[in-house]
Amino acid sequence: FDLLIKAMAPVLKRHRDWTLDIFGDGEFFEDIKTMAKDFGISDSVNFLGMRSDLRERYGDYAMYVLPSYHEGLPLVLLEAKLNRLPIVSFDISTGPSEIVENGVNGILIKPYDTEKMAEAVCSLIENGELRQKMSDSSKNGIEKFSKETIKNRWKSLIEELL
């Protein structure tokens, strides 16, 4: 969340009518709250803690931003795609580029470049047509992650190994 605060500080100062909702908790969460205050954006950031209703909440948002240092297969991005959210994510070594088609259903940013992430978020805020285009394309490629597709790939791999 430290990278998210760094990226979103200029965005929230430029677009004062937008807010950032952060879900989760952990040992560093108080530090992140302090960081938001230090960046002068604490009034625009909602720390919502752990929630059991996240699936129902996706429809409340205009985009999903993933500022991860590391990921395996980020299921949260699949959930965002299923809920037609454009995605802004760092293009870290595994995960996001398997899910996000850069420029089509989201924007992939060089890892840890919070300035470029801020620019990407601002471009989606300022260009509703682009945001809608990415939303309309959000389900592209989702079928490769379907239960049936994954099951068939495992079955093929096991048969190949036998």
N, C-alpha and C positions, 0 to 999 in steps of 0.2 A: 504493500500500500504506500510505501514511501515514494516510489516512482510515480504512482498515480497522483499523489498530492503535488509533487513537483510538476507533473504534466498539466494538471488541471488548474493550478493556481492562475496562470495567465488567461486561461479559458474563462474561468469564473469571474475574473476581474473585468474581462472584456464583454462578457455576456451575463450581466448581473441578474437577468430574469431566469437563468438556468441554475439547476442545482445538481449536486452529485450525491447519490446514495451509495453508501458503502455497507455491505453486509459482512458479517463474520465477527470474530473476536480473536483473542490470543494474547500472549505475553507482551507483545509490542503495541497493542491497540491504543493504550494510553499515550504512548510516544507519537503515534500517528495523529491522535487528536491534538496533541501539543503542536505538532508540525503544521497542521491545518491552521491553528491559531497563529503560529509564527509567520506563516505565509499570508495571513490576513484574509483567509477564506472560510473560517469556521462557521460563519453565518450561512454559508452556501453549501455546507457539507452536512449531510444527515448520516449519523452513525447508527445503523439499525440493528446491529448485533446479529446473533444467530436467529434464523427464522425457519419455520416449517412450511411457509406459504410461498416460497420463491417461484415455483412454477406458475402460480397464479399472478405473480407480480410482473413478469416480463412484459405484458401488454401495457404497463404503465410507462414504458421507457421509449426513447427515440433511438438509442444505440447502446451497444455494449462495449466497454473498454477493458482490455486485459493487459495489464502492465507487468506480466510475470518475468521473473528471472529464469525460471525453469518450469517446464511442463512435460508430462508424458503425452497423454491424449486428453486435452482439456474438455471434459464433457460439458462444461459450462458454455463453451462455444457452440457445441451441437445444440444445446438447449436454446441459445440465442438465435441460431439459424432457424430452428423449428418455429420460433416465435417471431420470425421475420425482422430481426433486428440487424441493422448494419453493424459490423464489428470493426473496431480499431484495436490492433494488437501489435506487440513487438514480434518480429519475425525471428523468434528464438529457434534453437536447433531442432527441436521436435515439437510437433503439435499444431500450432496455428496455421502453418502453410499447408498442412494436410486438410484443413477445414475451410480456410478462407482463401478465396480466389481474389488476389489483390486487384483492386480497381473495379471488381464486379460486384461482390457482396460484402466487401469490407476493404480496409486499408491496412497493409502490413508495413511496419516501421522498423528500421534498423534497430537492433536491440539496444535498449536503455537510452535512446535518444528522446528525452522528454520534450525537447523543443519541437521536434518533428511530430511527436504524438499530439502535442497541443495544436499544432497547425492542422493536423488531420481532423481532430475533433471540431475545431473552429470551422473547417471547410464543410463538415456535415451539418453543423448548426446553421451556418449561413446559406447553405444551398439545399433547400428542402427538396428540390427536384432530384439532386444527386442522392440524397438520403432515401427518397422514395424508390429510385431506380435500384439502389443496393438492397433495399427491403424487398422489392419485387423479385430480385435475383437470389435472395437469401437461401432458398431451399435447393439451389443448384448443387448437385453433387452429394446431397444428403443420403441418397439411396445406398451409397457405398458403405455407410455406417449402419444400415438396417440390420436387425437381428438375423434375418434370413440370409443376407449377403455374408455376414460374419460367420454364421454357422456353416455355410457352404465353403467358405475359404478354409476354415478349420478342418472340415471334413476332407477337402482336397489335400491339405497338407498332411494329415494323418495317413490318408491312403497312399500318398507319395512316399512317406517314410516307411510304410510297411512293405 
